[in-house]
Amino acid sequence: MTLHRLAIVMPAFNEAEGIRGFIDEIREAVAPLADEVTFHIADDRSTDATPTVFDDVADVTVEVQPENRGHGPTALAAYRLGLAAEPDVLVHVDGDGQFHGADFPRLINALVREQADVVHGIRDGRTDPWYRKVLTAAVGLLIASAAGRRVPDVNTPLRAYRPSAIRALVDALPADASVPHVHFSLAEARSGFRVRYVRVASIPRRGASAQGTMWGRAAAVRLPPKRLRQFVASALREAWSLSLRPSAPLRSIRLPEAAAS
């Protein structure tokens, strides 16, 4: 299997220490799969050197966002950057590098081999604080109830998409949505997307600095920080408004015919 064009998209915030090595690792792993591989980074107004790390790298594009808006809006901006490159396959991953590059071909091969619309990377061995894991599990139960079936690792950031499928999802969300992957997982389950799952290793964030990662480095904190509690309350209101209430706009999303055939 050889794709013509593969796009890897990343939201990033203060990841200068590890992001270049992460992209080098991904590039080496996926290069045999495509004639052209491009990387598209949406930078959420980093205060370190993240926007300039790739000034001398031809296959990486960095677009600094107009303002710091958080992970969700920046992820959506990264998706739009990748779609503009008109790829055959688009892969999303967070810029903190919590995956092995060697797992990327497994997702891409599953997408093509099984004619899927999306492949989710299901994380094994997560090193996140306990409350992040509990939050993921609780959201998973909520989505399972709404979708009528369990969706493993509902908010995983490692996903491979066919462009027509991800375009339908991105176009259905406002640009400021804070939990796009939760909305995507629910819409995929409800709307008949061909979803496949591949288990992948989850590793610690690359880079030693405490200032990096869009979610904050709180591994040593025993209780959920106030910022996260406020985010969860806001995300639940958003989930109700956009995906869960009877007239929610994402209830009517449909997979384009080109992707469904």
N, C-alpha and C positions, 0 to 999 in steps of 0.2 A: 504494500500500500504506500503510495506517495501522493500527498496532498500538493496542490499548487501553492496555496498560501495559508499559513497558520499564524494566528494572532494570539499573543499572550497578553492579558491585561491585568493591571495591578493598581489598587489604591495604595497610597503610601503617605506616612507622616513620620519624619525624623528617623529614617532607616538608612542613613548614609553608611553606617558601619558594616552592614551586612547585605545590602540589596544587590550590589554589583556581583559579589560572589554567588548569590542565589541565582541571579539571572545567567551567569556563566554556567552554572550547573544545569539549569533548565535547558539552555541552548545546546549544550553538549548532548543531552539526553534526547531531545526532540529533532535535532538536525537531520537525522536519517529519514524522518517521516514526511518532510515537506521540501519543496523546491525553495521556498522563501519563508523565513520565520521572522516575525517582527514583534517587538515588545512596546507596549503602550502604558505609560505610567501617569496616573492622575495624582498629582502631589497636593496634599491638603494644607498648603501654606506652611511647609516645614520650616523650622527655625535652625536647622543644621544644613549640611551641604547636599542633602538629597537631590535638589533640583539640578545641581551641576555635576553630579557624579558621572553622568553619561555624556558629557559634552563632546567627548572624543569617540563615542560609540555610534556607528552609523545605523544599526538596526534597532536602536532604542529611542523612543520619542517621549519626552516628559512635558506634560502640560500642567503648569501651576494654576490652581483654582483661584477664582477671584477673591474668595474668602475662606477661612477655616470653617468647615461645615460638618465635620465628623465622618465616620466611616461610610454610612449608607449613601449619602449624596455623592461622595467621592467614588465609591464603587460604581454607581450608575454612570458617572462621568467617564470612568475607565471603560465601561462597556461601550459607551457611545464612541470613544476613540477607536476601539478595536473594530467596531462595526464599520466605521468610515474607511478602514483599510480593505473592506470587501473580502474577508477571508473565507476559506472553505470550512474551517473549524475555528472556534474561539474558545480559549481557556481563561478562566478567571482564577486568580490566587491573590491573597493579601501579600503586601510587600514585606511583612516581617519574617518571611522565610521559614515558616513552621512545617515545611514539607520537604521530602527528598525529591530532587530533580528526576531521579530514576522512576518515580511513580507516574510522571506525566504521560509517558508513552502508553502506559496501561489504560489510562482514562481515554486517551485519543483512539487507541485501537479498539476499545470496547464500543465507543461511539460509532465508529465506522463499521466494524464487523457485525454489530447487532442492529445496525440501522436505527439507532436511538436518536432521540431529539436532545437529550441531555444525559450526562453521566455525572453522578455525585461522587466525590471522594469522601468516604466514610472514615472518620478519624479514629485510629487506635492509639492508646497510650497518651491521651491528652495531658499536658502538664499545666493546664489552666488552674486557677484557684477553685476550691470546691464549689463556691457559689456560682461560678460561671458554668460549671458542669450541671449543677442543679437547675439553673436557669434554662439551659439548653434542653434538659429533660422535661421541664415543665412546659416549655413552648412546644416541644414535641407532642406531649399529650393533648394540648389545646388544638394543634393542627390535625392530629389523628382524629379527634372528635369531629372537627369541622369537615375533614376530607373523607371520613368513613374508612380510613385505613392508616396504618402506621407509616410515617415517613422517617427513616433513620437519619440521625444527625441533621436535623431540619435546617440548621443555619450554617452548614459547612461552606467555607469560602472557596474550596477547590472544586470547580465545576467545568466540564467541557460541554459546549453547546454547538448545535447547528445554528448558523446565523439567523435563519428565518424564525427559529424558535425563540432565541433570546431577544430578537428585535420585537416580537409580539409582546414579550414580557416587559421589556424596558419601556416601550411606547405606552403601556397601560399604567405606568406609575408616574406620579409627580416627581420632579427632579430632586425634591427635598425629602423623599421617603427615607426614614431612618433604618428600617430593617428590610431592605429589598429581598434578601434571600429567603426570609420567612414567607413573604408574599409569593415569591417565585415557587417555592416548594408546595404551597397550598394550591396555587393556580395550576401547576403541573399535574398534581394529583386529581384535581377536579375536572380538568379539561382534556384529559385523554392523551397527554404527552407520553411518549415512549421514554420512560425513565429507567436507567440502569444504575447500579451501585457497585463501586469498587472499593475495597478496604485499603487504606493507606496509613502509613505511620505518621503520627503527629509528633513533632520534635520541638524543643524549646526555641524561642525566638532567637534569631541571629543578631549578634551585637550585644555588647556588655552594658551599654549606657542605660540609665534608668529613664531617660527622657523619651525613648522611642516607643513605637507601636501606637496605633490609633486607639487602643483600648486601655492603655496605661499598664505599667508593670506592677501588679499588685499581688504577686505570688506569696509574699510573706504576710499579707493582711488577713486577719482571721475573720473579719466581718465584711459584708459588701459595702464598699465606699458609698458615700451619699450620692456622688455623681452617677454611679451605676443604678442606684435605687430610683433616682429621678428619671434616668433614661428608660428603665423598665416600665415605669408608669406611663411615660409618654408613648413608648412603643406599643403598649397594650391598647391605648386609645387609638393609635394609628391603625393597628391591626383590625380593630372593630370597624373603623370608618372605611377602610379601603378593601378589606377582604372578608370580614365575618358577618356584618349586618346583612339582612335580607336584600337590600338594594345596593350593596357594596359594588363599586365599579369593576373590581377584579373577578366578581362572580360571573361576569359575562364574557370573559376572555376566551377566545377560541384559537386553536392552532391553525396557522395558515395552511391552505390546501397543499402548497408545495412541500411543506414539511410533513404533513399528515399522510401523503401518498406513499 
